[in-house]
Amino acid sequence: MLASDFNPGSSPSGKMSFVCTLACLYLGMSPEEAINAATLNSAYAMGVMDQAGSFVKGKQSQLIYH
């Protein structure tokens, strides 16, 4: 699971694209693995995989482009 703490004191960035980039560079993940870890796997870990985590008809989603 990949996530951003978004704590102004210790982790002042909430950009998931940055978190995924770090995962690719420092954890050796492929871009596909990083995106899955930030979306599907995170939804599964939180127990909301039936409502969120992927772009499928009937699921909630938020797409924000910076």
C-alpha positions, 0 to 999 in steps of 0.5 A: 500500500502506498499513501501520503501522510500529508503532515505539514511537519514531516511530510508536506506533500499530498501528491500521490504522483510524487509518492508513486514516483518515489516508489518506482525510484527507491522501492524498485516498483514498476509504474503499474505496481505503484498505481495498483499499490496506491489505488486497489491495494489501498482500498483493499487494506481499508476494506472498501474495495467494493466501493472504491479503488478502481475505475469501474462502473458503480464504484466511487472515484475521485480524479484530480489532476495537478 
